[in-house]
Amino acid sequence: MMGTRSRGFPQLARTAVTAAVTAAVTAAGALAAAPAQAQVRAGPVSRPQPAGPPTPAVPDPMPPGRYRVASATYDFGDSAVAIPGFPIKVELRGVVHYPVRPRGHRFPLVLFLHGRHATCGSGEEISLDWPCPKRLRPIPSYRGYDYLARHLASHGYVVVSISANAINARDNEVQDFGMAARARLIQRHLERWHRWGTVGGTPFGRRFVGAIDFSRVGAVGHSRGGEGVVAYAAGHAGRALPYALRAVLPLAPTDFARHAVTRVPLGVMLPYCDGDVSDLQGVHFYDDSRYALRGDPAAKHTVTVFGANHNFFNTVWSPASGQPGAFDDAGWRNPGGVCDPGRPTRLGEAGQRAVAIAYVTSFFRYYLGRERRFGPLWTGAALPPRSVPGRVLVTYHAPDTPRTRKDVNRLASPRDLSVDALGGPVTLRGLTGARICQNRAGGAACLSLTRRVPSQSEPHADSAVFGTPGTPLFKAQWRGGGAQLVNGLPRGQRDLRRYQAVQFRAAIDFSDLRNPLGVAQDLRIVLVDGRGRSAGVAVAPYTRALAFPPMARLKRDLAPHFLLDQVRVPLRAFRGVDLADVRAVKLVFDRMPSGSLGISDLLLTS
């Protein structure tokens, strides 16, 4: 792994910070009124615009909302609560941002949980002690999301960010690296908030009584906090509680235990230049959740953010904060690398946080606030608004209902190369290589490695910590025209009129000489109807998932990654075929003379 922390493990021997600690923690119960948040200005990175067909318009998520925002803190001490199975008592501390409300309004609740970082510091010295020695001060990691909290609160949300320094100090001493403890800490805070929102109590009195809609609760977790919120979601799914978790967003998360999230919408944000969780293992939350529950009513999403690192999502972990232990985790050991801070494709602190505002806040505005206009942003049907910097790719797995999704071929097992998910025949034509690959200990890798590359990163591979097998996918290779993957649609499965798009996930094998260096790939989706008519659409105008990934001429680098992203083509693009009687869905590899791709999840969505 690259960077100074490996999968959420801080390396305490190095810090780029010279300023003293300025702890941003106020006394319990203090209230600070503030105007609605000013718009975050993006850094110098511009987002490339496609030359392809128009996409649906979505609201700009960047402007602040109509509510004035206030904030308050609560603090019950460094050793306030005992958590079963954890070696020490932990703090119960947090900050809340909330809209100054008219009477009678009840707002959704969103909870933030930070990840593993140094707990104490002063100047150049940092530590993982808890409680902190007298010479050091607590590092307020939980205040690093204030910018997101203010923005969400201005749109009508009560936003709580909680401290987990005690867990960070001792989590490596427990088998699951503190994930159960993090889930239980979330539970402790929600229990308090339910009390404060229904009957009141210290330190807020009756300030929040009647102000919170506990039927609409969301959770964001960063780094190990991401796995913590997933552990909470997995452990409390289906339980009768006085508050209902309705959306979960792991941000640059670890995924040691490989939990699946079902019944709750899931959005996983993956920073391409993550120097901490540099294998982007958090994509497994999406991979493992897709088909975990038959009839799952909840959607799954990934958001790949090119040029983003791990730390800049948290202001306290970012160098501009002056906090001990703050640094740029991407590129500092790889001058000239793809993720070097001097590269024009890297996002700076402001630019990266602008992306976070756009996607973190719109996720909850969509799923908790029911602002349906954000739907195309989260299905990948729409590009981000121009106010969002950099390059962002969204992948969407629709709920498992007949109205919203039809699986054509999961492309996850050898059987899928002979019979598709609908029971139709599968035919392979002209491919020089066609196999299901699954990177696991002692198993075949998905990368071909016929070209020397600075990274062999396969985020879908087996888990390095517990050895859970990787995600299987279809590896297609071809030279010359005519290569095809043909999926037959049996009787009763041929009417596609209720759906809006055909899509799949794909990744270009940057290590394979069949893919020309620096050149984007392309292929066609072809639909064939019962009268033998066909319509083929080249996918390149609709996606950037098949762009050749950025790659530096180094022996070792953080990137590129063999990461599956979405290719989505609207069904309205297929002209001249009867969508009520489609007999075959083909992937035809005739747009480039050669190529090597990973492909998964061929399906139709509405």
C-alpha positions in Angstrom: 0.0 0.0 0.0 1.1 3.5 -0.6 1.0 6.6 1.6 1.6 6.9 5.3 -1.4 4.8 6.4 -2.2 1.4 5.1 -5.9 0.6 4.9 -6.7 3.0 7.8 -3.6 2.3 9.8 -1.9 5.6 10.7 1.9 5.8 10.4 2.8 8.0 13.3 6.4 8.6 12.4 5.7 11.3 9.8 3.8 14.5 9.6 4.0 17.4 7.3 2.5 19.8 9.8 4.5 22.4 11.7 1.7 24.4 13.2 0.4 23.9 16.8 -2.9 22.2 17.5 -5.9 24.5 17.6 -8.7 22.3 19.0 -12.1 23.2 17.6 -14.1 21.7 20.4 -16.5 23.9 22.4 -18.0 23.2 25.8 -21.0 21.0 26.0 -24.2 22.7 25.1 -22.6 25.7 23.5 -24.6 27.1 20.6 -23.2 29.0 17.7 -25.6 30.7 15.3 -24.3 30.9 11.7 -25.6 32.0 8.3 -26.1 29.4 5.7 -22.8 28.1 4.3 -21.1 30.0 1.5 -20.5 28.0 -1.6 -17.2 26.1 -1.7 -15.0 27.3 -4.6 -13.4 24.5 -6.6 -9.7 24.3 -7.3 -8.1 24.6 -10.8 -9.3 21.2 -12.1 -11.9 21.5 -14.9 -14.2 18.6 -15.7 -14.0 17.4 -19.3 -17.3 17.6 -21.2 -18.3 14.7 -23.4 -19.0 15.3 -27.1 -21.8 12.7 -27.0 -25.6 12.9 -26.8 -27.3 15.3 -24.3 -28.1 14.0 -20.8 -30.9 14.9 -18.4 -30.6 18.2 -16.5 -30.2 17.9 -12.7 -30.3 20.6 -10.1 -26.9 22.1 -9.1 -26.3 20.7 -5.6 -23.6 23.3 -4.8 -25.7 26.4 -3.7 -26.6 26.4 0.0 -30.2 26.0 1.0 -32.8 28.4 2.4 -32.3 27.7 6.1 -30.1 29.6 8.5 -27.8 27.1 10.3 -26.9 26.9 14.0 -24.5 24.5 15.7 -23.9 23.1 19.1 -21.6 20.5 20.8 -22.0 17.9 23.4 -19.3 16.2 25.5 -19.7 13.6 28.2 -16.0 13.0 28.7 -13.2 10.9 27.3 -14.3 7.7 29.0 -18.1 8.1 29.0 -19.4 4.7 27.9 -18.4 1.1 27.9 -18.7 -0.9 24.7 -19.0 -4.7 25.0 -15.8 -6.4 23.7 -13.8 -3.2 23.5 -10.8 -2.9 25.9 -11.4 0.7 27.1 -14.3 3.1 27.7 -14.9 5.6 24.9 -15.8 9.2 24.6 -19.4 10.4 23.9 -18.8 13.6 22.1 -20.2 15.2 19.0 -21.2 18.3 17.1 -24.6 19.0 15.6 -25.5 21.4 12.8 -29.2 22.1 12.3 -31.6 24.5 10.5 -33.1 27.3 12.5 -36.6 26.0 12.0 -40.1 27.4 11.8 -42.4 25.8 14.3 -43.7 22.4 13.5 -41.0 21.4 11.0 -39.3 18.0 11.5 -36.0 17.3 9.7 -34.2 14.1 8.7 -31.1 13.1 10.7 -27.7 12.4 9.2 -24.8 11.0 11.3 -21.1 11.2 10.3 -18.4 8.9 11.7 -14.7 9.7 11.0 -12.0 7.1 10.4 -8.7 6.1 11.9 -6.3 8.9 12.4 -3.9 10.0 15.1 -5.9 10.8 18.3 -3.6 13.3 20.0 -1.0 15.8 18.9 0.9 19.0 19.4 3.1 20.5 16.7 5.1 17.7 15.0 4.2 15.2 17.7 1.2 12.8 17.2 0.1 9.7 19.0 -2.5 7.0 19.3 -3.0 7.4 23.1 -6.4 7.8 24.7 -7.0 9.7 26.8 -4.3 12.1 25.6 -1.2 12.7 27.7 -1.1 16.2 29.3 1.4 17.5 26.7 -0.9 16.7 23.8 -4.4 17.7 22.8 -7.1 15.6 21.2 -7.2 15.9 17.4 -10.9 16.7 16.6 -11.3 14.5 13.6 -15.1 14.6 14.0 -15.0 18.4 13.2 -13.6 17.7 9.7 -17.0 17.4 8.1 -18.4 20.7 9.4 -18.4 22.0 5.8 -20.7 19.1 4.7 -22.8 19.4 7.8 -23.4 23.1 7.3 -24.4 22.6 3.7 -26.8 19.7 4.5 -28.3 21.6 7.4 -29.0 24.6 5.2 -31.2 22.3 3.1 -33.2 21.1 6.1 -31.3 18.3 7.9 -30.1 17.8 11.4 -26.5 16.7 11.0 -24.4 15.1 13.8 -20.7 14.2 13.6 -19.4 12.0 16.4 -15.9 11.5 17.9 -14.3 8.0 17.9 -10.8 8.7 19.1 -10.9 6.1 21.8 -11.8 3.4 19.3 -8.9 4.6 17.0 -6.5 4.2 19.9 -7.2 0.6 20.5 -9.1 -0.9 17.5 -6.1 -2.9 16.3 -6.3 -5.0 19.5 -9.7 -6.5 18.5 -10.3 -9.1 15.8 -12.5 -6.9 13.6 -10.4 -3.8 13.9 -13.1 -2.0 15.9 -16.0 -2.2 13.4 -18.4 -3.7 15.9 -17.3 -1.0 18.4 -18.0 1.7 15.9 -21.4 0.3 15.1 -22.2 0.3 18.9 -21.0 3.8 19.3 -23.4 4.9 16.5 -26.1 3.1 18.4 -25.2 5.0 21.7 -25.4 8.3 19.9 -28.7 7.5 18.2 -30.2 6.5 21.5 -29.2 9.9 23.0 -30.6 11.7 20.0 -33.9 9.9 20.1 -34.2 11.0 23.7 -33.3 14.6 22.9 -35.7 14.6 20.0 -38.7 13.2 21.9 -38.4 14.2 25.6 -35.3 16.4 25.8 -32.5 16.3 28.3 -29.0 17.5 29.1 -27.3 19.4 27.5 -29.9 20.6 25.1 -33.0 20.8 27.2 -36.0 20.7 24.9 -34.2 22.4 21.9 -34.6 19.4 19.6 -38.0 18.0 20.9 -40.2 17.5 17.8 -37.4 18.7 15.5 -36.2 15.4 14.1 -37.9 12.9 11.8 -36.6 9.6 13.1 -38.2 7.7 10.2 -35.5 9.3 7.9 -32.0 8.6 9.3 -28.8 8.5 7.2 -25.2 7.7 7.9 -21.8 8.7 6.4 -18.6 7.0 7.4 -15.1 7.9 6.2 -12.3 5.3 6.0 -12.7 2.8 8.9 -15.8 4.9 9.8 -17.2 3.8 6.4 -17.0 0.2 7.5 -18.4 1.2 10.8 -21.6 2.6 9.3 -21.9 -0.4 7.1 -21.5 -2.7 10.1 -24.3 -0.7 11.8 -26.5 -1.0 8.8 -25.9 -4.8 8.5 -26.4 -5.4 12.2 -29.7 -3.4 12.5 -31.4 -4.3 9.2 -34.9 -5.4 9.9 -34.8 -4.7 13.6 -37.7 -2.8 15.3 -36.1 0.5 16.4 -37.5 3.9 17.1 -35.4 5.3 14.2 -35.1 4.0 10.7 -31.8 4.0 8.7 -32.8 4.9 5.2 -29.4 5.6 3.4 -25.7 4.7 4.0 -22.7 6.3 2.3 -19.2 4.9 3.0 -16.6 7.5 1.9 -13.2 6.1 0.9 -14.0 3.1 3.2 -12.1 0.1 4.3 -13.8 -3.3 3.9 -12.1 -5.9 6.0 -15.2 -8.0 6.9 -17.0 -7.8 3.6 -20.5 -7.0 4.9 -23.3 -6.6 2.5 -25.9 -3.8 2.7 -29.4 -4.8 1.8 -32.8 -3.0 2.1 -31.0 0.3 2.4 -29.7 2.5 -0.4 -25.9 2.3 -0.5 -23.5 4.9 -2.1 -19.8 4.1 -2.0 -17.4 7.0 -2.9 -14.0 5.9 -4.2 -11.2 8.5 -4.5 -9.0 7.3 -7.3 -5.8 8.7 -5.7 -6.5 7.3 -2.2 -3.0 6.9 -0.7 -4.4 5.2 2.5 -7.0 2.7 1.3 -5.0 2.6 -1.9 -6.5 -0.7 -3.3 -10.0 0.9 -3.3 -11.3 -2.1 -1.4 -14.5 -0.3 -0.5 -15.9 -1.2 -4.0 -16.6 -4.6 -2.4 -19.5 -3.1 -0.5 -21.2 -2.6 -3.9 -19.9 -5.9 -5.3 -21.1 -8.0 -2.4 -24.4 -6.2 -2.0 -25.7 -6.4 -5.6 -27.2 -9.8 -5.5 -27.1 -10.5 -1.7 -30.9 -10.4 -1.3 -33.4 -11.6 -3.8 -36.0 -8.8 -4.3 -33.8 -6.2 -2.6 -35.8 -2.9 -2.8 -32.7 -0.7 -2.4 -30.3 0.7 -5.0 -26.5 0.5 -4.9 -24.1 3.1 -6.3 -20.4 3.8 -6.6 -18.9 7.2 -7.3 -15.3 7.1 -8.6 -13.6 10.5 -8.1 -10.5 10.9 -10.2 -7.8 13.0 -8.7 -9.2 12.7 -5.1 -7.1 11.5 -2.2 -8.2 10.0 1.1 -7.6 12.9 3.6 -9.0 16.0 1.9 -12.6 14.9 2.5 -11.8 15.7 6.2 -10.6 19.3 6.8 -8.8 18.3 10.0 -6.8 15.8 8.2 -5.9 18.3 5.4 -2.7 20.4 5.5 -4.4 23.7 5.4 -5.9 23.0 8.8 -2.6 23.2 10.5 -3.6 20.3 12.7 -1.0 17.7 13.8 -0.9 14.7 11.5 -2.6 16.4 8.6 -1.0 15.6 5.2 -1.7 14.8 1.5 -1.7 11.0 1.5 -1.5 10.7 -2.3 1.7 11.2 -4.3 4.2 12.3 -1.7 6.4 9.3 -2.3 5.8 9.2 -6.0 7.1 12.5 -7.6 5.8 12.5 -11.2 3.1 9.9 -10.5 -0.5 10.1 -11.6 -1.5 11.4 -8.1 1.4 13.8 -7.6 0.0 17.1 -6.1 1.5 19.0 -9.1 -0.5 17.1 -11.7 -3.3 19.1 -13.3 -5.6 16.1 -12.8 -5.2 16.2 -9.0 -7.9 17.8 -7.0 -6.9 20.3 -4.3 -8.5 20.6 -0.9 -11.3 22.9 -2.1 -12.0 21.0 -5.3 -12.2 17.7 -3.5 -14.6 19.1 -0.9 -16.7 20.6 -3.7 -17.2 17.0 -5.1 -18.1 15.8 -1.6 -20.7 18.6 -1.2 -22.2 17.7 -4.6 -22.4 13.9 -4.1 -22.7 13.4 -0.3 -25.4 16.0 0.1 -27.3 15.1 -3.1 -27.3 11.4 -2.0 -29.3 12.3 1.2 -31.4 14.9 -0.5 -32.4 12.2 -2.9 -33.0 9.3 -0.5 -34.0 11.1 2.7 -35.4 14.4 1.3 -37.1 12.7 -1.7 -35.8 15.3 -4.2 -36.3 13.1 -7.2 -34.7 15.6 -9.6 -31.3 14.2 -8.4 -32.2 10.7 -9.7 -30.4 11.0 -13.0 -27.2 12.1 -11.2 -27.3 8.9 -9.2 -28.3 6.5 -12.0 -25.5 7.9 -14.2 -28.0 9.1 -16.7 -26.8 12.7 -16.2 -23.4 14.3 -16.0 -22.6 16.3 -12.9 -23.4 20.0 -13.1 -20.5 22.2 -14.3 -20.0 23.5 -10.8 -18.6 20.1 -9.8 -14.8 19.9 -10.6 -12.8 17.0 -12.0 -13.9 13.7 -13.5 -16.6 11.7 -11.7 -18.1 8.3 -12.8 -21.3 7.0 -11.2 -22.3 3.3 -11.3 -25.9 2.3 -10.5 -27.4 -1.1 -9.5 -31.2 -0.7 -9.5 -33.5 -2.3 -7.0 -34.4 -5.9 -7.7 -38.0 -5.5 -8.8 -39.5 -6.3 -12.3 -40.3 -2.6 -12.8 -36.8 -1.3 -12.1 -34.3 -4.0 -13.3 -34.0 -7.0 -15.6 -30.7 -9.0 -15.3 -29.6 -10.2 -18.7 -26.2 -11.7 -17.7 -24.3 -11.3 -14.4 -21.2 -12.6 -16.1 -20.0 -14.0 -12.7 -19.6 -17.7 -13.3 -18.6 -20.1 -16.1 -22.2 -21.1 -16.5 -23.0 -17.5 -17.4 -21.0 -18.1 -20.6 -23.5 -20.7 -21.8 -26.8 -19.7 -20.2 -27.7 -16.1 -19.2 -29.7 -14.9 -16.2 -33.0 -15.1 -18.1 -32.4 -18.7 -19.2 -31.5 -17.8 -22.7 -28.5 -19.3 -24.7 -25.2 -17.5 -24.6 -22.9 -17.6 -27.6 -19.3 -16.4 -27.8 -17.9 -15.6 -31.3 -14.4 -14.5 -32.4 -13.0 -13.8 -29.0 -9.3 -14.8 -28.5 -9.8 -14.9 -24.8 -13.1 -15.4 -22.9 -13.1 -16.5 -19.3 -14.5 -15.7 -15.8 -11.6 -14.4 -13.8 -11.6 -14.0 -10.0 -8.5 -12.8 -8.2 -8.1 -14.9 -5.1 -5.2 -16.3 -3.1 -3.6 -18.8 -5.4 -6.0 -18.1 -8.2 -5.9 -16.4 -11.5 -5.6 -12.6 -11.7 -7.8 -10.6 -14.0 -4.9 -8.4 -15.3 -3.1 -9.9 -18.3 0.3 -8.2 -17.4 1.7 -8.4 -20.9 2.7 -4.7 -20.5 5.0 -3.4 -17.7 2.9 -1.2 -15.6 3.5 0.8 -12.4 0.4 -0.6 -10.6 -1.2 -4.0 -10.5 -4.2 -2.7 -8.5 -7.3 -4.8 -8.8 -9.9 -3.4 -6.4 -12.3 -6.3 -7.0 -9.6 -8.8 -5.8 -9.7 -10.9 -2.7 -9.5 -9.2 0.7 -6.0 -9.0 1.9 -6.9 -9.1 5.6 -9.3 -12.0 5.8 -8.8 -13.5 2.4 -12.4 -13.3 1.2 -12.5 -14.2 -2.5 -12.6 -11.4 -5.0 -15.5 -10.5 -7.3 -15.8 -12.7 -10.4 -16.1 -11.0 -13.8 -15.9 -11.7 -17.5 -12.6 -11.1 -19.2 -13.0 -10.5 -23.0 -10.0 -10.3 -25.3 -10.1 -9.9 -29.1 -8.0 -9.2 -32.2 -9.7 -8.4 -35.5 -13.4 -7.7 -36.1 -16.4 -9.8 -35.4 -16.0 -10.8 -31.8 -19.3 -11.0 -30.0 -21.0 -12.0 -26.7 -24.6 -12.9 -27.7 -27.3 -13.2 -25.0 -30.6 -14.8 -26.1 -33.8 -13.6 -24.5 -36.3 -16.5 -24.0 -40.1 -16.2 -24.5 -41.7 -14.1 -21.8 -38.5 -11.9 -21.4 -38.5 -10.0 -24.7 -40.5 -6.9 -23.9 -38.1 -4.2 -22.8 -40.4 -1.2 -23.2 -40.7 -0.5 -19.4 -37.0 0.1 -19.1 -35.0 3.2 -19.9 -31.4 1.9 -20.5 -29.2 -1.1 -21.1 -26.0 -1.0 -19.1 -23.0 -3.0 -17.9 -19.8 -2.4 -15.9 -16.5 -2.4 -17.6 -12.8 -1.9 -16.9 -10.0 -1.5 -19.5 -7.0 -3.8 -18.9 -4.2 -1.2 -18.9 -1.6 -4.1 -18.6 -2.7 -5.8 -21.8 -0.9 -4.9 -25.1 -4.2 -5.5 -26.9 -5.2 -2.1 -25.6 -3.1 0.6 -27.3 -1.4 2.8 -24.7 -3.4 5.9 -23.9 -6.3 5.1 -26.3 -9.9 4.7 -25.2 -11.7 1.5 -25.9 -15.1 1.2 -27.6 -17.7 -1.4 -28.5 -21.3 -1.7 -29.7 -24.4 -2.8 -27.9 -26.7 -4.5 -30.5 -30.4 -5.4 -30.0 -32.0 -7.9 -32.4 -35.8 -8.2 -32.6 -38.1 -11.0 -33.7 -38.2 -9.9 -37.3 -34.4 -10.1 -37.6 -33.9 -6.3 -37.5 -30.9 -5.0 -35.5 -29.8 -1.7 -34.0 -26.3 -1.2 -32.8 -25.0 1.8 -30.7 -21.4 2.6 -30.0 -20.9 3.1 -26.3 -18.0 5.6 -26.4 -20.2 8.8 -26.7 -22.2 7.7 -23.6 -19.4 6.9 -21.2 -15.9 7.7 -20.0 -15.6 4.3 -18.3 -13.6 3.0 -21.3 -11.0 5.8 -21.3 -7.5 4.5 -20.9 -6.7 5.2 -17.3 -4.0 7.8 -16.4 -0.6 6.1 -16.1 2.8 7.5 -15.3 6.2 6.1 -16.5 7.3 4.9 -13.1 8.2 1.6 -11.6 5.5 1.9 -9.0 2.6 4.2 -8.5 -0.8 4.4 -6.8 -2.6 4.2 -10.1 -4.0 3.0 -12.5 -6.7 0.7 -11.1 -8.6 -2.1 -12.8 -11.9 -0.8 -11.6 -15.3 -1.5 -13.1 -17.4 1.5 -13.9 -20.7 1.9 -15.6 -21.5 2.0 -19.4 -25.1 3.1 -19.9 -26.9 3.6 -23.2 -30.6 4.8 -23.2 -32.9 2.4 -25.1 -34.2 5.4 -27.1 -30.9 5.3 -29.0 -31.8 1.9 -30.5 -33.9 2.9 -33.5 -35.5 0.6 -36.0 -36.1 -2.4 -33.7 -39.2 -3.5 -31.9 -38.5 -3.1 -28.1 -41.6 -5.2 -27.4 -39.9 -8.2 -29.0 -36.1 -8.2 -28.5 -34.6 -11.7 -29.1 -30.9 -11.0 -28.3 -28.7 -8.5 -26.6 -25.2 -8.5 -28.0 -21.9 -6.9 -27.1 -20.0 -6.6 -30.3 -16.3 -5.8 -30.2 -15.8 -4.3 -33.6 -15.0 -0.6 -32.9 -11.3 -1.2 -32.1 -9.0 -3.7 -33.9 -8.0 -5.3 -30.6 -8.8 -5.0 -26.9 -9.0 -6.5 -23.4 -11.8 -5.6 -21.0 -13.3 -6.8 -17.8 -17.1 -6.8 -18.0 -19.9 -7.5 -15.4 -23.6 -7.0 -14.8 -25.3 -6.7 -18.2 -28.8 -5.6 -17.4 -31.7 -3.3 -18.2 -32.8 -0.5 -15.8 -35.6 2.0 -15.5 
